[in-house]
Amino acid sequence: MTYGDFLSSVRASGDYPDEEAATAVDAVVRTLGERLPQPSSQHLADQLPQPVAGLLEDAADASDEGRPWGVEEFIQQVALHTGEDRDTAETDTRNVFSAISERVSGGEMNKLLSQLPSGYAELFGYSELA
């Protein structure tokens, strides 16, 4: 899978123009990198194309702890990165998370979701786990 494929998936799910899709990917992936503990970011990055993997790794908290953001705080952080409102940030998050979940192995998704509060499962498209 290439970055172009990843971006196309986000663009199609959100009906974004190219530049908007790239902005959404950048904001959501960077925020996810800030949220996750560093080892989790690295494992997830291993299954994503460059530059998505690089964004995730670059944003990872060097202390290995990650930020303790719940879903609402996460969405607010995405909104801060994009300059958009809360609803747009949530839509961006859902679209980018959907592209991630389509490309990451089931085992890695299970590990990822087990490290996040249950509300994140719905954002990734796993409403049955929320």
C-alpha positions as a LaTeX table, in Angstrom:
\begin{tabular}{lrrr}
\hline
Residue & $x$ (\AA) & $y$ (\AA) & $z$ (\AA) \\
\hline
Met1 & 0.00 & 0.00 & 0.00 \\
Thr2 & 1.27 & 3.44 & $-0.89$ \\
Tyr3 & 0.65 & 6.84 & 0.61 \\
Gly4 & $-1.37$ & 7.65 & $-2.51$ \\
Asp5 & $-3.65$ & 4.67 & $-1.82$ \\
Phe6 & $-4.05$ & 5.74 & 1.79 \\
Leu7 & $-4.83$ & 9.33 & 0.81 \\
Ser8 & $-7.28$ & 8.14 & $-1.86$ \\
Ser9 & $-9.14$ & 6.12 & 0.74 \\
Val10 & $-9.46$ & 9.13 & 3.04 \\
Arg11 & $-10.39$ & 11.39 & 0.14 \\
Ala12 & $-13.14$ & 9.01 & $-1.01$ \\
Ser13 & $-14.61$ & 8.40 & 2.43 \\
Gly14 & $-14.78$ & 12.11 & 3.22 \\
Asp15 & $-15.36$ & 13.42 & $-0.29$ \\
Tyr16 & $-12.39$ & 15.74 & 0.22 \\
Pro17 & $-10.34$ & 17.67 & $-2.31$ \\
Asp18 & $-6.70$ & 16.47 & $-2.35$ \\
Glu19 & $-5.29$ & 19.18 & $-0.11$ \\
Glu20 & $-8.06$ & 18.79 & 2.49 \\
Ala21 & $-7.52$ & 15.03 & 2.67 \\
Ala22 & $-3.80$ & 15.54 & 3.26 \\
Thr23 & $-4.52$ & 18.10 & 5.98 \\
Ala24 & $-6.93$ & 15.71 & 7.70 \\
Val25 & $-4.42$ & 12.86 & 7.55 \\
Asp26 & $-1.66$ & 15.05 & 8.94 \\
Ala27 & $-3.76$ & 16.38 & 11.84 \\
Val28 & $-5.34$ & 13.08 & 12.86 \\
Val29 & $-2.17$ & 10.98 & 12.56 \\
Arg30 & $-0.08$ & 13.54 & 14.46 \\
Thr31 & $-2.70$ & 13.68 & 17.21 \\
Leu32 & $-2.80$ & 9.89 & 17.36 \\
Gly33 & 0.98 & 9.85 & 17.69 \\
Glu34 & 0.73 & 12.27 & 20.60 \\
Arg35 & $-1.99$ & 10.14 & 22.22 \\
Leu36 & $-0.31$ & 6.74 & 22.03 \\
Pro37 & 2.62 & 5.51 & 24.07 \\
Gln38 & 5.76 & 5.43 & 21.91 \\
Pro39 & 5.98 & 1.63 & 21.55 \\
Ser40 & 2.38 & 1.49 & 20.33 \\
Ser41 & 3.03 & 4.26 & 17.81 \\
Gln42 & 6.00 & 2.33 & 16.48 \\
His43 & 4.07 & $-0.93$ & 16.08 \\
Leu44 & 1.25 & 0.87 & 14.28 \\
Ala45 & 3.67 & 2.84 & 12.11 \\
Asp46 & 5.27 & $-0.41$ & 10.96 \\
Gln47 & 2.03 & $-1.22$ & 9.11 \\
Leu48 & 1.43 & 2.19 & 7.53 \\
Pro49 & 2.99 & 3.76 & 4.44 \\
Gln50 & 5.43 & 6.64 & 4.54 \\
Pro51 & 4.88 & 9.53 & 5.21 \\
Val52 & 1.93 & 8.45 & 7.41 \\
Ala53 & 4.23 & 6.24 & 9.50 \\
Gly54 & 6.71 & 9.09 & 9.85 \\
Leu55 & 4.02 & 11.48 & 11.07 \\
Leu56 & 2.99 & 8.97 & 13.71 \\
Glu57 & 6.54 & 8.33 & 14.86 \\
Asp58 & 7.52 & 12.02 & 14.89 \\
Ala59 & 4.57 & 12.95 & 17.08 \\
Ala60 & 5.08 & 10.12 & 19.59 \\
Asp61 & 5.78 & 11.26 & 23.10 \\
Ala62 & 9.44 & 10.65 & 23.82 \\
Ser63 & 8.56 & 9.80 & 27.44 \\
Asp64 & 6.82 & 6.64 & 26.14 \\
Glu65 & 3.61 & 7.52 & 27.99 \\
Gly66 & 1.43 & 9.29 & 25.45 \\
Arg67 & $-1.31$ & 11.73 & 26.34 \\
Pro68 & $-4.30$ & 10.52 & 28.39 \\
Trp69 & $-6.87$ & 12.16 & 26.12 \\
Gly70 & $-10.38$ & 10.78 & 26.00 \\
Val71 & $-12.33$ & 10.92 & 22.74 \\
Glu72 & $-13.54$ & 14.50 & 23.18 \\
Glu73 & $-10.08$ & 15.78 & 24.05 \\
Phe74 & $-8.64$ & 13.93 & 21.07 \\
Ile75 & $-11.18$ & 15.51 & 18.71 \\
Gln76 & $-10.48$ & 18.95 & 20.18 \\
Gln77 & $-6.76$ & 18.43 & 19.52 \\
Val78 & $-7.51$ & 17.53 & 15.89 \\
Ala79 & $-9.62$ & 20.69 & 15.64 \\
Leu80 & $-6.70$ & 22.74 & 16.98 \\
His81 & $-4.36$ & 21.20 & 14.38 \\
Thr82 & $-6.73$ & 21.83 & 11.47 \\
Gly83 & $-8.34$ & 25.08 & 12.59 \\
Glu84 & $-11.73$ & 23.50 & 11.92 \\
Asp85 & $-14.75$ & 23.15 & 14.21 \\
Arg86 & $-15.39$ & 20.15 & 16.44 \\
Asp87 & $-17.81$ & 18.38 & 14.08 \\
Thr88 & $-15.41$ & 18.65 & 11.15 \\
Ala89 & $-12.58$ & 17.37 & 13.34 \\
Glu90 & $-14.69$ & 14.36 & 14.34 \\
Thr91 & $-15.50$ & 13.61 & 10.70 \\
Asp92 & $-11.82$ & 13.92 & 9.79 \\
Thr93 & $-10.91$ & 11.58 & 12.63 \\
Arg94 & $-13.46$ & 8.96 & 11.58 \\
Asn95 & $-12.30$ & 9.05 & 7.96 \\
Val96 & $-8.60$ & 8.78 & 8.76 \\
Phe97 & $-9.17$ & 6.12 & 11.42 \\
Ser98 & $-11.22$ & 4.14 & 8.91 \\
Ala99 & $-8.32$ & 4.20 & 6.46 \\
Ile100 & $-5.97$ & 3.07 & 9.22 \\
Ser101 & $-8.23$ & 0.22 & 10.31 \\
Glu102 & $-8.53$ & $-1.00$ & 6.71 \\
Arg103 & $-4.75$ & $-1.31$ & 6.43 \\
Val104 & $-3.66$ & $-2.59$ & 9.82 \\
Ser105 & $-3.79$ & $-6.25$ & 10.80 \\
Gly106 & $-6.56$ & $-7.43$ & 13.10 \\
Gly107 & $-4.05$ & $-8.28$ & 15.82 \\
Glu108 & $-2.52$ & $-4.82$ & 15.72 \\
Met109 & $-5.98$ & $-3.20$ & 15.79 \\
Asn110 & $-6.89$ & $-5.28$ & 18.84 \\
Lys111 & $-3.70$ & $-4.15$ & 20.61 \\
Leu112 & $-4.33$ & $-0.55$ & 19.65 \\
Leu113 & $-7.95$ & $-0.53$ & 20.78 \\
Ser114 & $-7.10$ & $-2.27$ & 24.05 \\
Gln115 & $-4.84$ & 0.68 & 24.93 \\
Leu116 & $-7.48$ & 3.32 & 24.28 \\
Pro117 & $-10.75$ & 4.14 & 26.08 \\
Ser118 & $-13.74$ & 2.33 & 24.57 \\
Gly119 & $-15.07$ & 5.41 & 22.75 \\
Tyr120 & $-12.16$ & 5.21 & 20.32 \\
Ala121 & $-13.43$ & 1.89 & 18.93 \\
Glu122 & $-16.42$ & 3.65 & 17.39 \\
Leu123 & $-14.18$ & 6.25 & 15.77 \\
Phe124 & $-12.23$ & 3.40 & 14.14 \\
Gly125 & $-15.49$ & 1.90 & 12.84 \\
Tyr126 & $-15.90$ & $-0.80$ & 15.49 \\
Ser127 & $-19.12$ & 0.43 & 17.10 \\
Glu128 & $-19.81$ & $-3.07$ & 18.46 \\
Leu129 & $-16.80$ & $-2.66$ & 20.78 \\
Ala130 & $-17.75$ & 0.79 & 22.07 \\
\hline
\end{tabular}
